[in-house]
Amino acid sequence: MTKKEIIRRIFPLAVAFLLLVLLMPRSAKFAYDYRKGRTWKYETLYAQFDFPIYKTDEQIREERGSLSSVAIPYYKFSDEIVNKNLRAAERLELGGLRSAVVSSMRAIYQKGVLADDGNRRRTGYDADVIYVQRDKRAVKYPVTEVYRLADARAKLLADIGAAADLNVDSLFRSAGVYDLLVPNLLFDEQTTELVHAESAATVSPTSGYVSAGQLIVQEGEIVTAEIAQMLDSYKREFEANVGYLGPPALLLLGNMLIALALVVLLFLSVYFNNPKIFSDSRYPYIVVVFLLGALAALILVRVNEKLLYFVPFTLVALLLQAFMKNRVVVPVYAVSLMPLLIFSHDGAVLYVMFFLAGMVAILAFRRFNRGWMQFVTALITFAVLALAFLGFRAADLVAGTVWRTLLSLLLGSMLTVAGYPLIYLFERMFNLVSNSRLIELCDVSNPLIRELEQKAPGTFQHSLQVMNMADNAARAIYANADLVRAGALYHDLGKMNNPLCFIENESLVTREGTGTTRYHDGLTSEQSAQAIIRHVADGVEIAQKNRLPDAIVDFIRSHHGTTTTGYFYQQYLRAGGTPAGAEAFRYPGIKPRTKEQIILMLCDSVEAASRTLREYTPEAFSEFVERIVSGKMEEGQFDQADISISELGTVKETLKQYLSQIHHERIVYPQKNQNNSKI
């Protein structure tokens, strides 16, 4: 491995390592794993610091529910009613009793008078205390400290009757005294409702306190509900306000080791499944997609973990699947989700949910990947996420947070559809090739193919024939038909630079004074071979200049592999040459490595050589294809190919059938009798 290749592999991982270290949480995660009802399997735990005991969500809901059923009524003390009625009482004809009546009414009004239905009127409230607002200040009173209207009138009658020798009740009725003693505490429904809502919403989140050094749980003790509540509170306070208690350098070292483990796992995921990726642009793309998932998890763990349910992590799987095979996608996606598992409180739940949903999304997207059908994939993904989540949280279905989480998962699944067009951006950035771009490349009206058609029309027709033949073979063994079609269309692109060098474009040219000649007339076998061989390098140059994907460039490099130019090499041998000079006739390409590249090599050779067939019988086609395939195998062209013997046999049979279809017998039409007169 060269120094350049080592740097190419290490540099993206080094960048990923630094970003992971920078964004990892600065506090340590709680070191204990526990469940209510299970045994505490660690050493006896004492509180290292003072912390409050936080109420559970259920306790807070119950307390709010109890507060919502009881409300304290608010009343406004009306000075206007008091002053008005006291002035009216001072004008009554009561003789010597007037002063005593006014004084008694003033004392009664000072304490306050409620209507007889009191705090139950219109509201349904029936509290033992009330708030009385007077001079912009509200004071809580027991309801027994104020008068109801009937009690107030009875008090007035008792105060005056004790000092008079006449029927005071009759006097008060005739003089209208009772009409001047009315409720001066007026119910304020709006303030009552507002204060009631605020008090229900401001339930204290704590229910106790644990001091430093206090026992929390003993080794081997069953974790009861009370102990679990203390542990939850201790964990919450530890991670929010205390965190790592040791030297900061050790925390940094721990984060660096975790980051190193993640990038090493990423490297090994690629290395053990398809090490060829290291040599093309898919490798930096994998690192970027890995970072998208990992950094999203790390950032939200530090900001707000609840937002993790909103993130479309399944999009990472789809972004990988667009350009990679599943044997690479699965382990890389698994590593991308590991920051969730390591740093999130609900890491195990989130990891299982999103890993399962990602695998299902890959399967669903194969069928539902066009237009509006992408939303079907999103709904399937949401269903998987929801079922997995409810499997972990079935006991909490009554909690409002569960339904909010499900809504977050639904929105996140829909964001997968919104984020999928990132594939087209990455496709251009990393010069990759997706199925949609393959279809675009196969459009024969694009400028590069039109140029090939104009400069080398015979090569263009040959490429079309190879494309159709390769399409049939690829579908027969479930290879990527769109990829092999695009490769076939561009594989001879380099012939544009010197089209007359190739027999399919050969035309007679007139040289002054010499008659008509062909391109190779007067050239040695070595010169002709070099002119032929050059179309591979020219094709690579043209493809890279036009920014064709690396996958297409590989077809150009590999469609002849490391074979020799058969015609001119044999001509060289017949002229007395020796096999020692074969290198001058050998293509400096690469051997095919994929099924698609093998298919193109065979179809290119079969299509070109089929023009020399003299017999068009099934036996002739069979012998012809077998000879070409055997020749390639003898030259070692399949040594690095990812194709089985069974698949190769299927390809051969497909090529034989294809030749029999395009070279079928035709009816000989009789010539028209010129002597017949027209009717």
Stockholm file with secondary structure:
# STOCKHOLM 1.0

chainA/1-679         MTKKEIIRRIFPLAVAFLLLVLLMPRSAKFAYDYRKGRTWKYETLYAQFDFPIYKTDEQIREERGSLSSVAIPYYKFSDEIVNKNLRAAERLELGGLRSAVVSSMRAIYQKGVLADDGNRRRTGYDADVIYVQRDKRAVKYPVTEVYRLADARAKLLADIGAAADLNVDSLFRSAGVYDLLVPNLLFDEQTTELVHAESAATVSPTSGYVSAGQLIVQEGEIVTAEIAQMLDSYKREFEANVGYLGPPALLLLGNMLIALALVVLLFLSVYFNNPKIFSDSRYPYIVVVFLLGALAALILVRVNEKLLYFVPFTLVALLLQAFMKNRVVVPVYAVSLMPLLIFSHDGAVLYVMFFLAGMVAILAFRRFNRGWMQFVTALITFAVLALAFLGFRAADLVAGTVWRTLLSLLLGSMLTVAGYPLIYLFERMFNLVSNSRLIELCDVSNPLIRELEQKAPGTFQHSLQVMNMADNAARAIYANADLVRAGALYHDLGKMNNPLCFIENESLVTREGTGTTRYHDGLTSEQSAQAIIRHVADGVEIAQKNRLPDAIVDFIRSHHGTTTTGYFYQQYLRAGGTPAGAEAFRYPGIKPRTKEQIILMLCDSVEAASRTLREYTPEAFSEFVERIVSGKMEEGQFDQADISISELGTVKETLKQYLSQIHHERIVYPQKNQNNSKI
#=GR chainA/1-679 SS CCHHHHHHHHHHHHHHHHHHHHHSCSSCCCCCCCCTTSBCCSSCEECSSCEEEECCHHHHHHHHHHHHTCCCCEEEECHHHHHHHHHHHHTSCCGGGHHHHHHHHHHHHHHCEECTTGGGTTTCCCCSEEEEEETTEEEEEEGGGSEEHHHHHHHHHHHHHTTCSSCHHHHHHHHTHHHHCCCCEEECHHHHHHHHHHHHHCCCSEEEEECTTCEEECTTCBCCHHHHHHHHHHHHHIIIIICCCSCHHHHHHHHHHHHHHHHHHHHHHHHTTCGGGGGSTHHHHHHHHHHHHHHHHHHHHHHCGGGGGGSCTHHHHHHHHTTSCHHHHHHHHHHHTHHHHHHCTTHHHHHHHHHHHHHHHHHHHHHSCSGGGHHHHHHHHHHHHHHHHHHHHGGGTTSHHHHHHHHHHHHHHHHHHHHTTHHHHHHHHTTCCCHHHHHHHTCTTSHHHHHHHHHCHHHHHHHHHHHHHHHHHHHHTTCCHHHHHHHHHHTTGGGGGSGGGSGGGCCCEEETTTEEECTTTTCCHHHHHHHHHHHHHHHHHHHHHTTCCHHHHHHHHHSSTTCBCHHHHHHHHHTTCCGGGGGGGBCCCCCCCSHHHHHHHHHHHHHHHGGGCCCCSHHHHHHHHHHHHHHHHHTTTTTTCCCCHHHHHHHHHHHHHHHHHHTCCCCCCCCCCTTSCCC
#=GC SS_cons         CCHHHHHHHHHHHHHHHHHHHHHSCSSCCCCCCCCTTSBCCSSCEECSSCEEEECCHHHHHHHHHHHHTCCCCEEEECHHHHHHHHHHHHTSCCGGGHHHHHHHHHHHHHHCEECTTGGGTTTCCCCSEEEEEETTEEEEEEGGGSEEHHHHHHHHHHHHHTTCSSCHHHHHHHHTHHHHCCCCEEECHHHHHHHHHHHHHCCCSEEEEECTTCEEECTTCBCCHHHHHHHHHHHHHIIIIICCCSCHHHHHHHHHHHHHHHHHHHHHHHHTTCGGGGGSTHHHHHHHHHHHHHHHHHHHHHHCGGGGGGSCTHHHHHHHHTTSCHHHHHHHHHHHTHHHHHHCTTHHHHHHHHHHHHHHHHHHHHHSCSGGGHHHHHHHHHHHHHHHHHHHHGGGTTSHHHHHHHHHHHHHHHHHHHHTTHHHHHHHHTTCCCHHHHHHHTCTTSHHHHHHHHHCHHHHHHHHHHHHHHHHHHHHTTCCHHHHHHHHHHTTGGGGGSGGGSGGGCCCEEETTTEEECTTTTCCHHHHHHHHHHHHHHHHHHHHHTTCCHHHHHHHHHSSTTCBCHHHHHHHHHTTCCGGGGGGGBCCCCCCCSHHHHHHHHHHHHHHHGGGCCCCSHHHHHHHHHHHHHHHHHTTTTTTCCCCHHHHHHHHHHHHHHHHHHTCCCCCCCCCCTTSCCC
//
